[in-house]
Amino acid sequence: MTARMDKRFADVAAEGRPVLVTYFMGGDPDFETSVAIMKALPKAGADVIELGMPFSDPMADGPAIQLAGQRSLKGGQTLAKTLEIARRFREEDQRTPIVLMGYYNPIYIYGVDRFLTDALAAGIDGLIVVDLPPEMDDELCIPALDKGINFIRLATPTTDDRRLPKVLENTTGFVYYVSMNGITGSALPDPSLIAGAVGRIKGHTNLPVCVGFGVKTAEHARAIGASADGVVVGTAIVNQIASSLTEEGKATDATVPGVEALVRGLSAGVRSARLAAAE
Amino acid sequence: MNQAPKLNSFRGGPDEDGRFGIFGGRFVAETLMPLILDLQDEWNKAKDDPAFKAELAHLGAHYIGRPSPLYFAERLTAELGGAKIYFKREELNHTGSHKINNCIGQILLAKRMGKTRIIAETGAGQHGVASATVAARFGLPCVVYMGATDVERQAPNVFRMKLLGAEVKPVTAGSGTLKDAMNEALRDWVTNVDNTYYLIGTAAGPHPYPEMVRDFQAVIGQEAKEQMLAAEGRLPDLVVAAVGGGSNAIGIFHPFLDDESVKIVGVEAGGRGIEGDEHCASITAGSPGVLHGNRTYLLQDGDGQIKEGHSISAGLDYPGIGPEHAWLNDVGRVEYVPIMDHEALEAFQTLTRLEGIIPALEPSHALAEVIKRAPKMGKDEIILMNLSGRGDKDIFTVGKLLGMGQ
């Protein structure tokens, strides 16, 4: 059921490097630009794509992703259109796993069964839903797993050894370790602390562990990638998109190439990560 | 899991997962889960601890000024010519509203948990003032998140919070009202989990907040019940309260829920009319959804995006409602009705002139409903209304709306 995701992690591991997971907000700044950004990501070196579903009240996100969501919603983005972005991407890429990331309410209003059916049809491989902890697994996690869609859970510094088994119980695909207590886009903590946390999680699961929140540069990606199975970059990409827009928030000729250049650099970072660790 | 509250009672909820029927729950980021579980443990211990109860009662009596009076509004009753109208005078509490009841309770919990920093969100500023007050009383630093729009329209309360030593952080995201302040408070909490206690002001949010806030506010209904029995020898026929998030309402409703003879009405903010988007009538004109940690009735569009509401009253300007109210509506125990801005404004003036009490704009909504219903009821019938806050904070807003000069 998780063939595309598992294969990608296995293939990249065989290359002896961590996976580069890239996040961007669906519909930011508009639908067609989003499709172009998504298609550009694997070509620039992204291994897994997190496609953001905008929400009016993103309680776990910092200002950059909040603003991206507002731009997207202002441009008329809906959950149906976010699924359409993925479907368009799948027309030319059948191998890169896609993880939808966002909040529960738009999915709840769309209807859980209808959403899962449409997500599968659009080529979605996994879900990250920030406000659905394990205590709420009956809502979406269990139905998603039944349909063959991964449910990727966040583990955080507050997730202690007592709680980790509960968090990991129904997690599939990979574990997303949030490197700090805080919102997206904060400063990156000490890589050695992160290495310790990754080791602690790996003591409880065989799933790959990806680390995110605060990874902004190729150097960060290299440092984190030394211990983690994957590195997630989100806010840096969202900021790159924002900086390329006109004052009215419209895309420019620099929008897609800017993302490509950034991701190419990050990709070089993860590709040198294990070399760095071996030094 | 998901079991219904005890049969034959409307007072048995929530279940152990924090659900009232389909409403409530714990829809929060993983970072917050361990904190919420800790809070629940501590709350479960505290509520049965005689020392905790004694301290709460002592502070209630000597700091808040409890019990608040039950007042027979003789001239208003005569004017309306129907049912006898009683007010539960929560506006006479220290800090001027019911909000302090909850704040005292939660800060005692925060102390028990060893937390050293308090954060809160506020709309009208009543909860912000009450939080800043208890933080000062217990010597803890306090940060209050307040929508930038509300900072402007509730200027007197902003000044009070600052005098009390709190830091008021204006929130410009979204439309700069209570919902956005709550988002920002959650972002703070997720960042400062180690030392920070989030003092939620209404009976909403993730479990155990709706239950805990209700229990701290239920003192309103418990006292009113005893006072009414002493004054009239019987229970009221109708209990009315305004509902934003719904803490004053659930506080006065809850002790009466199993009294079949008592009709209960919650009053939502109808704003400029419930047909458009300029209202905050989540139950009357919203639909179930998930926001701020719980499932409840919300104002939202067809894509599940939350809408900005409108109310003349900053305290009711929230696009959701506490989950227990959502459930009480669905099971039919409580009736929820909207009152428009202009009706609340008229009621505000009526009470001010007839009884010499300046009510806050929030309970003015409840009062407008009482003014509609009382004349249609018999003179031997009794209405109990929660006069949840005083209107000092609103005089400039009202003055502007009424075109009063200097």
Chai-1 contact restraints between the chains, C-beta under 6 A:
chainA,res_idxA,chainB,res_idxB,connection_type,confidence,min_distance_angstrom,max_distance_angstrom,comment,restraint_id
A,S56,B,Q305,contact,1.0,0.0,6.0,A-B,restraint_1
A,S56,B,I306,contact,1.0,0.0,6.0,A-B,restraint_2
A,D57,B,N183,contact,1.0,0.0,6.0,A-B,restraint_3
A,D57,B,I306,contact,1.0,0.0,6.0,A-B,restraint_4
A,M59,B,N183,contact,1.0,0.0,6.0,A-B,restraint_5
A,M59,B,L186,contact,1.0,0.0,6.0,A-B,restraint_6
A,A60,B,A29,contact,1.0,0.0,6.0,A-B,restraint_7
A,T78,B,D303,contact,1.0,0.0,6.0,A-B,restraint_8
A,Y104,B,V290,contact,1.0,0.0,6.0,A-B,restraint_9
A,N105,B,G289,contact,1.0,0.0,6.0,A-B,restraint_10
A,N105,B,V290,contact,1.0,0.0,6.0,A-B,restraint_11
A,N105,B,G304,contact,1.0,0.0,6.0,A-B,restraint_12
A,P106,B,D303,contact,1.0,0.0,6.0,A-B,restraint_13
A,P106,B,G304,contact,1.0,0.0,6.0,A-B,restraint_14
A,Y108,B,V290,contact,1.0,0.0,6.0,A-B,restraint_15
A,I109,B,G304,contact,1.0,0.0,6.0,A-B,restraint_16
A,V130,B,A29,contact,1.0,0.0,6.0,A-B,restraint_17
A,D131,B,F27,contact,1.0,0.0,6.0,A-B,restraint_18
A,D131,B,V28,contact,1.0,0.0,6.0,A-B,restraint_19
A,P133,B,E30,contact,1.0,0.0,6.0,A-B,restraint_20
A,P133,B,M33,contact,1.0,0.0,6.0,A-B,restraint_21
A,E135,B,R26,contact,1.0,0.0,6.0,A-B,restraint_22
A,L154,B,E30,contact,1.0,0.0,6.0,A-B,restraint_23
A,T156,B,E30,contact,1.0,0.0,6.0,A-B,restraint_24
A,T156,B,T31,contact,1.0,0.0,6.0,A-B,restraint_25
A,T158,B,T31,contact,1.0,0.0,6.0,A-B,restraint_26
A,T158,B,P34,contact,1.0,0.0,6.0,A-B,restraint_27
A,T158,B,V193,contact,1.0,0.0,6.0,A-B,restraint_28
A,R163,B,P34,contact,1.0,0.0,6.0,A-B,restraint_29
A,N181,B,T31,contact,1.0,0.0,6.0,A-B,restraint_30
A,N181,B,V193,contact,1.0,0.0,6.0,A-B,restraint_31
A,G182,B,T191,contact,1.0,0.0,6.0,A-B,restraint_32
A,I183,B,R187,contact,1.0,0.0,6.0,A-B,restraint_33
